[in-house]
Amino acid sequence: MSQKKFARLAEMAIVRRMLVLCLVFILAPLCVVVAQQGKNSSAKGSVTGRYDGTAKNKAEEVINVTFELTEKEGAMSGMIHSDHGDFTITGGTHHGEDVTLEFDANGSTGTITLKKAEDKLSGTWSAGDDAGPVEVKKVAAQEDAPKSKS
């Protein structure tokens, strides 16, 4: 092989390496930025927190409810406190604006299907042969009572 061809091939190899390095240095920070934005948007969209509101049953009775929700990677857990008792959230999901909760309704499984709009969740609930609408609004978490000094 002639020296000119060899020099040309070496030059092309150097140019390729420089292009690859440039791409790495440009794309790597962009990937980090995009990944961080994804984490931030999912944290902002989380439904974790305390929600107070009301539900109605088939008899049109207004029932005061409090949802204490914990969301971890789209899976739901927590408690439902109501005028009719306390119920453990046994499962559920959160995808976009859709939230589904499953709860132990004294031996059977109850379901709450909600839509998230800003700081409100609204939808319907059902357990056994009863059902109705539900609407709750996110409230500040209750702080523990101050500890007295001894």
N, C-alpha and C positions, 0 to 999 in steps of 0.2 A: 504494500500500500504506500502511496506517495505521502510525503510529509504534509502537503497541502490538505489532502483528504483527511489525514489523521488529525491535523490541527482543527479542521472544520468540525469533525465529529466531537472532539473534546470541547469545542466552543458550544456546540448544540447541547451537550450533556450538562455543561455549566448553566446554560440558560434554562434548561428544564428544571434543574435543581432550584434555581432562584425563583422560578415561577411557583414551584410546589411550596417552597418556604413562604413566599408572599401569600399564597392562598391559605396556608395554615395560620399565619399571623393575622389574617383578616377574618377568616371564618371561625376560628376558635373563640375569640371574644364575642362574636355575634351569637354563637351557640349558647354561651354562658348568659348573655343578656336575655335571650328568648326563654331559656329555662327558668331564670329568675322571674320573668314576667308571668310565666305559667304558674309558678308557686304563689306569687302574690295575688293573682286573680282568683285562684282556688281558695286561698285563705279569706279573701274579701267575700267570696260567695258562700262561705261556710254557714250552716244554720246552727252551729253550736251556740247555746245560750239559753236564757230563760224567756219564756213567752207566756203572757197572761191574756185571757180572753174568755169567750163563751162558746158553748155548743148547745144545740137543741136536740131533743129526742123526738120520736114520733108523736108524743103527746104534747109537743111544742113547749115543754118545760125548758127554761133557760138554766143551763148548768155552768157554773164557774169552773174554768179549767186553767191549769198551769202546766206547761210543758217544760221540762228540764232536759234539753237535748245535747247530746254529744255526738259529733260527727268525726269519724276517723276514716280517711281514705274512701269517702262516699258511703260508708256503713253507719247506721244510726243505732244509738242506744240511749238510755236515760229513764226518766220517770214521768208519768202523767199523774197530777194531783187534781182531784175534782170533788164536787159536792157529793159524789157517789162513791168516793174512795180513791185509793192510790193504785196505780197500775204500772207494772214494769214494762218498758219498751223492750221487746225481745228481738227486734230486727227492723230492717227498713233500709231504704236507699235514698240518695240525693243525686239527681242528675239534672244539671241545668236548673230550671225553675221548678222541677217536679220533685216532691218529697213524699215518700211513702213510709208510714210507720206501722209496725205490727206490735200489738201489746197483748199481754195475758189478761183476758177478761174473765177471771174466776173459772179457769178450766178450759175455756174456748179461746180462740184467737180473734182479736179485734183488729180492724184495719182502719187507718186514717190516710186518706189521699189528699195531698195539699199542693197548692201552687204558691211559690215564693214571689212576692212583689215588694221590693225594698225591704222594710223591716216587718212585714206582715206575712203570715201563712194563712191561707183560707182554702176550704174544701169541704169534704164530707167524711164522716166516720160511720162505721158499722160494727156491731158486736151482737152475735146471736140474731134475734129477730128485731132488734132496735137499730136505728140509724138516724142521721140528721146532719145538718150543716155545722161547721166549726170555723171560728176565726180567732186568731191570736196575734198579738203584737209583741215584738221583742222589747224587753225591759232590762234595766240595769240589773246585774247580778246582785242578789242580797248578800250583804256582808254579815259575817258572824257577829254576834253581840259582843261588845267590848268586854274584855276580861277584867274582872275587878282585882284590885291589888289587895294582897293579904297582909 
